[in-house]
Amino acid sequence: MEKKLTAEQVRELIGQEGSYTRYVTVIDAKQAENGEVNVRVRDSIGKVYWTGLDNIDLYR
């Protein structure tokens, strides 16, 4: 017999904003006519997505 887990909602956290960090590897990059650069990245958990170059900090 499995034990059913119960959890209570923590209402004081709902609506708060914050940030989290993931390490990414750039796997593609494109520059639009207006000069904006978008990069395709793979994050540390394997998710692949496009984001603006200004949204990430790259190690040089």
MARBA-3410 file (N, C-alpha, C, O; in Angstrom, 1 decimal):
60
0.8,-1.2,0.0,0.0,0.0,0.0,0.9,1.3,0.0,1.8,1.4,0.9 ~ 0.6,2.1,-1.0,1.4,3.4,-1.1,0.9,4.4,-0.1,-0.4,4.6,0.1 ~ 1.8,5.2,0.5,1.4,6.2,1.4,1.1,7.5,0.5,1.9,7.9,-0.3 ~ -0.1,8.1,0.6,-0.4,9.3,-0.1,0.2,10.5,0.5,0.0,10.7,1.7 ~ 0.9,11.3,-0.3,1.5,12.5,0.2,0.5,13.6,0.2,-0.3,13.7,-0.7
0.5,14.4,1.2,-0.4,15.6,1.3,0.5,16.8,1.4,1.6,16.8,2.0 ~ 0.1,17.9,0.8,0.8,19.2,0.9,-0.2,20.3,1.0,-1.3,20.2,0.6 ~ 0.3,21.3,1.7,-0.5,22.5,1.9,0.0,23.7,1.1,1.2,23.8,1.0 ~ -0.8,24.4,0.5,-0.4,25.6,-0.3,0.2,26.7,0.6,-0.4,26.9,1.7 ~ 1.3,27.3,0.2,2.0,28.3,0.9,1.6,29.6,0.3,2.2,30.1,-0.6
0.4,30.2,0.7,-0.2,31.3,0.0,0.7,32.6,0.0,0.6,33.4,-0.9 ~ 1.5,32.8,1.0,2.3,34.0,1.0,3.4,34.1,0.0,4.0,35.1,-0.3 ~ 3.7,32.9,-0.7,4.6,32.9,-1.8,4.0,33.1,-3.1,4.7,33.5,-4.1 ~ 2.7,32.9,-3.3,2.0,33.1,-4.5,2.1,34.5,-5.0,1.8,35.5,-4.3 ~ 2.6,34.7,-6.3,2.7,36.0,-6.8,4.1,36.7,-6.7,4.4,37.7,-7.3
4.9,36.1,-5.8,6.3,36.7,-5.6,7.1,36.4,-6.8,6.9,35.3,-7.5 ~ 8.1,37.2,-7.1,8.9,37.1,-8.3,10.4,36.8,-7.9,10.8,37.3,-6.8 ~ 11.1,36.2,-8.7,12.5,35.9,-8.4,13.2,35.4,-9.6,12.7,35.6,-10.8 ~ 14.4,34.8,-9.5,15.1,34.3,-10.6,15.8,33.0,-10.2,16.0,32.8,-9.0 ~ 16.2,32.3,-11.2,17.1,31.1,-10.9,18.1,31.0,-12.0,17.9,31.6,-13.1
19.2,30.3,-11.8,20.3,30.2,-12.7,20.4,28.8,-13.3,20.4,27.8,-12.6 ~ 20.6,28.8,-14.6,20.9,27.5,-15.3,22.1,27.8,-16.1,22.3,28.9,-16.7 ~ 23.0,26.8,-16.2,24.1,26.9,-17.2,23.6,26.5,-18.6,22.8,25.6,-18.7 ~ 24.0,27.3,-19.6,23.6,27.0,-20.9,24.8,27.0,-21.9,25.8,27.5,-21.6 ~ 24.5,26.2,-23.0,25.5,26.2,-24.1,24.8,26.7,-25.3,23.7,26.3,-25.7
25.4,27.7,-26.0,24.8,28.2,-27.2,25.0,27.2,-28.3,26.1,26.7,-28.6 ~ 23.9,26.9,-29.0,24.0,25.9,-30.1,23.6,26.5,-31.4,23.7,25.8,-32.5 ~ 23.1,27.7,-31.4,22.8,28.4,-32.7,22.7,29.9,-32.3,22.4,30.3,-31.2 ~ 22.9,30.8,-33.3,22.7,32.2,-33.1,22.3,32.9,-34.4,22.8,32.5,-35.4 ~ 21.4,33.9,-34.3,20.9,34.6,-35.5,20.8,36.1,-35.1,20.4,36.4,-34.0
21.2,36.9,-36.1,21.1,38.3,-36.0,20.1,38.9,-36.9,20.1,38.6,-38.1 ~ 19.1,39.6,-36.4,18.0,40.2,-37.3,18.5,41.4,-38.0,19.6,42.0,-37.6 ~ 17.8,41.9,-38.9,18.2,43.1,-39.7,18.3,44.3,-38.8,19.1,45.2,-39.0 ~ 17.6,44.3,-37.7,17.6,45.5,-36.8,18.8,45.4,-35.8,19.0,46.2,-34.9 ~ 19.6,44.3,-35.9,20.8,44.1,-35.1,20.6,43.3,-33.8,21.6,42.9,-33.2
19.3,42.9,-33.5,19.0,42.1,-32.4,19.6,40.7,-32.6,19.3,40.1,-33.6 ~ 20.2,40.1,-31.6,20.8,38.8,-31.7,20.0,37.9,-30.8,19.8,38.2,-29.6 ~ 19.5,36.7,-31.3,18.9,35.7,-30.6,19.7,34.5,-30.6,20.3,34.1,-31.6 ~ 19.8,33.7,-29.5,20.6,32.5,-29.4,19.7,31.4,-29.0,18.8,31.5,-28.2 ~ 20.0,30.2,-29.6,19.4,29.0,-29.2,20.3,28.3,-28.3,21.5,28.1,-28.5
19.8,27.9,-27.1,20.6,27.4,-26.0,20.1,26.0,-25.6,18.9,25.7,-25.7 ~ 21.0,25.2,-25.0,20.6,24.0,-24.3,21.0,24.2,-22.9,22.2,24.5,-22.6 ~ 20.0,24.1,-22.0,20.4,24.4,-20.6,20.9,23.1,-19.8,20.9,22.0,-20.4 ~ 21.2,23.3,-18.6,21.8,22.2,-17.8,20.9,21.0,-17.6,21.4,19.9,-17.1 ~ 19.6,21.1,-17.9,18.7,19.9,-17.7,18.3,19.4,-19.1,17.4,18.6,-19.1
18.9,19.9,-20.2,18.6,19.4,-21.5,17.6,20.1,-22.3,17.3,19.8,-23.4 ~ 16.9,21.1,-21.7,15.9,21.9,-22.4,16.5,22.8,-23.5,17.6,23.4,-23.2 ~ 16.0,22.8,-24.7,16.5,23.7,-25.7,15.5,24.8,-26.1,14.3,24.5,-26.2 ~ 16.0,26.0,-26.1,15.0,27.1,-26.4,15.8,28.3,-27.0,17.0,28.4,-26.8 ~ 15.1,29.2,-27.6,15.6,30.5,-28.1,15.4,31.6,-27.0,14.4,31.6,-26.3
16.4,32.5,-26.9,16.3,33.6,-26.0,17.2,34.7,-26.6,18.0,34.5,-27.5 ~ 16.9,35.9,-26.1,17.7,37.1,-26.5,19.1,37.0,-25.9,19.3,36.6,-24.8 ~ 20.1,37.5,-26.7,21.5,37.5,-26.2,21.6,38.3,-24.9,22.4,38.1,-24.1 ~ 20.7,39.3,-24.8,20.8,40.2,-23.6,20.2,39.5,-22.4,20.3,40.0,-21.3 ~ 19.6,38.3,-22.5,19.1,37.5,-21.4,20.0,36.6,-20.7,19.7,36.0,-19.7
21.2,36.4,-21.3,22.2,35.5,-20.8,23.6,36.2,-20.6,23.9,37.2,-21.3 ~ 24.4,35.7,-19.7,25.7,36.1,-19.5,26.7,35.1,-20.0,26.6,33.9,-19.5 ~ 27.5,35.4,-21.0,28.4,34.4,-21.6,29.8,34.6,-21.0,30.2,35.7,-20.7 ~ 30.5,33.5,-20.7,31.8,33.5,-20.2,32.7,33.7,-21.4,32.5,33.2,-22.5 ~ 33.7,34.6,-21.3,34.6,34.9,-22.4,36.0,34.5,-22.1,36.9,34.6,-22.9
END
